[in-house]
Amino acid sequence: MPDLSTSYLGLQLKNPIVVGSSGLTDSVEKIKNLEEMGAGAVVLKSLFEEEILMEMDETIYSMTNRHFVFPETMDYMETVAKEDILMHYLELISDAKKAVSIPVIASINCVSSQKWVYFAKEIEKAGADALELNLFFLSSDSQRGEKEILENAFEIISRVKGNIRIPVSLKISSSHSNLIRLVEHIDQAGVEGMVLFNRSWLPDIDINHMIVSSGFVLSSPSDLGNTLRWVSIVSGRVNCDIAASTGIHDGAGLIKQLLAGAHVVQVVSTLYINDLFQIHKMTDELSNWMIAHEFESIGEFRGRLSQAKSGNPAAWERVQFMKHFRNFV
Ligand SMILES: Cc1cc2nc3c(=O)[nH]c(=O)nc-3n(C[C@H](O)[C@H](O)[C@H](O)COP(=O)(O)O)c2cc1C
């Protein structure tokens, strides 16, 4: 049997399938089940920066005066925030660590480098193997220029990394005007990994009631292309590890991302749409494909189709673009 093990954020994984942050990872029972179904690692459901600040005895007034915390989020927080959210989160980490042997990665959804960063230390103390920061940029926010966004990202990473020793990864959205600059900036800030990409909330419009509603929460396999493109571009240009996320639904999607240069893939939607057995199916497909192509380990082919390996990345992208439209008759 080929060796499916891989390293991600300096952690040793038995295979490259990481179950992404979602409701699939919000309890110890679910995490145990994911390990039994073959997951290589899990990322816990995110805590929100606002939840952490809320429990730091901040008044709503002072929070709404913070630069990057949106007043509207406080309306939401008033209805959902419970005193013990943070304690439950720390318990989830430490109980999950006792229950499973796969890496457990905590997750925080953040917008600023405010006082919440102290909580990263608590996450580390609870035993998390790593911390994933889901960085929320509102791409429609015209008040924040590119320089400000880069500085904010750098500040968050520096402050969090200054507080903890466990590896840190950054999860970003692909809606950014100069993505490659952001990616290089994040890499230089010293993160151990990068998750490409978060799936943004998508709106829909209810035409009967003429109100804005939520669009599809789950991705589809057709979402794979954007992730594949950027993993292929970024791989070889950064020092940190890359987790491909969004649109990976089957073994072929997994293999494509590894060929493009990903160290691991994160999966969520496919496990909701199919079931957890999909993890086994994907690792089986990877194994069979490696046997057919006479690969004994992932390192033998990872990144083989990244842009960096193409010699002239700009020309490579141009050629792919030309081929794409020429062949479509
Ligand atoms: C129901 C659901 C809940 C999610 N919750 C979180 C979350 O708490 N934190 C986070 O960073 N991402 C969250 N995500 C995003 C996923 O981790 C993932 O980035 C996204 O779904 C794209 O991967 P996929 O195509 O495999 O679904 C959630 C996704 C879904 C579908």
The ligand as a MOL file (V3000), in Angstrom:
LIG
                    3D

  0  0  0     0  0            999 V3000
M  V30 BEGIN CTAB
M  V30 COUNTS 31 33 0 0 0
M  V30 BEGIN ATOM
M  V30 1 C -22.3350 24.5230 7.6910 0
M  V30 2 C -20.9850 25.1640 7.5770 0
M  V30 3 C -20.4090 25.7610 8.7050 0
M  V30 4 C -19.1520 26.3650 8.6000 0
M  V30 5 N -18.5900 26.9500 9.7090 0
M  V30 6 C -17.3430 27.4850 9.6140 0
M  V30 7 C -16.6990 28.0290 10.7480 0
M  V30 8 O -17.2140 28.0460 11.8660 0
M  V30 9 N -15.4460 28.5470 10.5760 0
M  V30 10 C -14.7940 28.5380 9.3740 0
M  V30 11 O -13.6410 28.9860 9.2850 0
M  V30 12 N -15.3830 28.0140 8.2820 0
M  V30 13 C -16.6300 27.4960 8.3730 0
M  V30 14 N -17.2220 26.9640 7.2630 0
M  V30 15 C -16.4920 27.0050 5.9830 0
M  V30 16 C -15.7940 25.6770 5.7470 0
M  V30 17 O -14.8090 25.4030 6.7380 0
M  V30 18 C -15.1220 25.6230 4.3730 0
M  V30 19 O -14.1070 26.6130 4.3200 0
M  V30 20 C -16.0940 25.8850 3.2260 0
M  V30 21 O -17.3070 25.2030 3.4380 0
M  V30 22 C -15.4900 25.4200 1.9030 0
M  V30 23 O -15.1660 24.0440 1.9210 0
M  V30 24 P -16.1260 22.9470 1.2080 0
M  V30 25 O -16.2000 23.2800 -0.2160 0
M  V30 26 O -15.4500 21.6260 1.4870 0
M  V30 27 O -17.4540 23.0490 1.8960 0
M  V30 28 C -18.4810 26.3710 7.3450 0
M  V30 29 C -19.0710 25.7440 6.2520 0
M  V30 30 C -20.2980 25.1580 6.3460 0
M  V30 31 C -20.8920 24.5070 5.1330 0
M  V30 END ATOM
M  V30 BEGIN BOND
M  V30 1 1 1 2
M  V30 2 1 2 3
M  V30 3 2 2 30
M  V30 4 2 3 4
M  V30 5 1 4 5
M  V30 6 1 4 28
M  V30 7 2 5 6
M  V30 8 1 6 7
M  V30 9 1 6 13
M  V30 10 2 7 8
M  V30 11 1 7 9
M  V30 12 1 9 10
M  V30 13 2 10 11
M  V30 14 1 10 12
M  V30 15 2 12 13
M  V30 16 1 13 14
M  V30 17 1 14 15
M  V30 18 1 14 28
M  V30 19 1 15 16
M  V30 20 1 16 17
M  V30 21 1 16 18
M  V30 22 1 18 19
M  V30 23 1 18 20
M  V30 24 1 20 21
M  V30 25 1 20 22
M  V30 26 1 22 23
M  V30 27 1 23 24
M  V30 28 2 24 25
M  V30 29 1 24 26
M  V30 30 1 24 27
M  V30 31 2 28 29
M  V30 32 1 29 30
M  V30 33 1 30 31
M  V30 END BOND
M  V30 END CTAB
M  END
